[in-house]
């Protein structure tokens, strides 16, 4: 439990940095510890889910070796990230880097 708490505290700011870098894609991040829902939206400031983009981001992540479940929620716009409780900070860094790359590709291929 202590490890999951510590790694979760390490994880959240890295996800927040991706959200802040791509506000036109990630409208909201919610969760705690090691479980987060990342809400993919159609435009900056919008709450309208973008299920197609969320699916594209997940597909890109899977192709790069980061396994994520299918998009969830209203309009299929939520990406769930819930790594194993034993994940290391190094694996968090690698996972977030892959996720950020997939988000960047979704912006470049609009």
C-alpha positions as semicolon CSV with decimal commas, in nm:
position;residue;x (nm);y (nm);z (nm)
1;X;0,000;0,000;0,000
2;X;0,282;0,242;0,085
3;X;0,455;0,169;-0,246
4;X;0,133;0,225;-0,443
5;X;0,074;0,554;-0,261
6;X;0,429;0,678;-0,325
7;X;0,430;0,579;-0,692
8;X;0,081;0,726;-0,732
9;X;0,210;1,060;-0,600
10;X;0,486;1,035;-0,861
11;X;0,242;0,938;-1,139
12;X;-0,017;1,216;-1,117
13;X;0,208;1,518;-1,192
14;X;0,341;1,342;-1,501
15;X;-0,010;1,283;-1,633
16;X;-0,101;1,644;-1,545
17;X;0,197;1,765;-1,750
18;X;0,064;1,583;-2,057
19;X;-0,281;1,732;-1,999
20;X;-0,135;2,082;-1,968
21;X;0,071;2,034;-2,285
22;X;-0,229;1,912;-2,488
23;X;-0,540;2,091;-2,354
24;X;-0,700;2,065;-2,698
25;X;-0,703;1,686;-2,652
26;X;-0,720;1,617;-2,278
27;X;-1,002;1,806;-2,116
28;X;-0,992;1,657;-1,770
29;X;-0,802;1,410;-1,555
30;X;-0,958;1,244;-1,258
31;X;-0,854;0,974;-1,018
32;X;-0,599;0,910;-0,750
33;X;-0,322;0,676;-0,660
34;X;-0,256;0,457;-0,960
35;X;-0,598;0,475;-1,129
36;X;-0,690;0,765;-1,356
37;X;-0,952;0,851;-1,613
38;X;-0,824;1,077;-1,888
39;X;-1,104;1,257;-2,072
40;X;-1,036;1,313;-2,441
41;X;-1,232;1,606;-2,583
42;X;-1,302;1,750;-2,927
43;X;-1,157;2,096;-2,853
44;X;-0,983;2,298;-2,584
45;X;-1,233;2,402;-2,320
46;X;-1,493;2,158;-2,453
47;X;-1,655;1,884;-2,252
48;X;-1,769;1,701;-2,565
49;X;-1,601;1,357;-2,567
50;X;-1,395;1,253;-2,866
51;X;-1,427;0,874;-2,872
52;X;-1,258;0,838;-3,210
53;X;-0,947;1,023;-3,093
54;X;-0,944;0,828;-2,765
55;X;-0,952;0,502;-2,962
56;X;-0,671;0,627;-3,188
57;X;-0,458;0,721;-2,887
58;X;-0,513;0,378;-2,733
59;X;-0,435;0,203;-3,062
60;X;-0,109;0,402;-3,088
61;X;-0,019;0,313;-2,728
62;X;-0,082;-0,057;-2,787
63;X;0,131;-0,051;-3,103
64;X;0,412;0,096;-2,891
65;X;0,374;-0,169;-2,619
66;X;0,157;0,015;-2,365
67;X;-0,155;-0,194;-2,309
68;X;-0,471;0,003;-2,229
69;X;-0,836;-0,104;-2,228
70;X;-1,086;0,023;-2,484
71;X;-1,219;0,377;-2,423
72;X;-1,499;0,406;-2,168
73;X;-1,764;0,652;-2,061
74;X;-2,002;0,885;-2,239
75;X;-1,914;0,895;-2,606
76;X;-1,619;0,660;-2,550
77;X;-1,399;0,955;-2,461
78;X;-1,234;0,832;-2,143
79;X;-0,902;0,650;-2,135
80;X;-0,851;0,444;-1,820
81;X;-0,498;0,407;-1,691
82;X;-0,450;0,166;-1,403
83;X;-0,100;0,017;-1,388
84;X;-0,012;-0,269;-1,154
85;X;0,036;-0,169;-0,791
86;X;0,398;-0,290;-0,805
87;X;0,496;-0,061;-1,096
88;X;0,825;0,127;-1,062
89;X;0,891;0,496;-1,120
90;X;1,101;0,404;-1,423
91;X;0,808;0,213;-1,573
92;X;0,579;0,509;-1,497
93;X;0,818;0,738;-1,687
94;X;0,827;0,502;-1,984
95;X;0,448;0,459;-1,987
96;X;0,378;0,831;-1,967
97;X;0,631;0,895;-2,245
98;X;0,454;0,645;-2,470
99;X;0,115;0,796;-2,381
100;X;0,238;1,149;-2,454
101;X;0,382;1,037;-2,786
102;X;0,047;0,881;-2,881
103;X;-0,137;1,202;-2,786
104;X;0,111;1,410;-2,991
105;X;0,055;1,182;-3,291
106;X;-0,320;1,229;-3,258
107;X;-0,267;1,606;-3,278
108;X;-0,033;1,581;-3,576
109;X;-0,276;1,356;-3,765
110;X;-0,594;1,559;-3,717
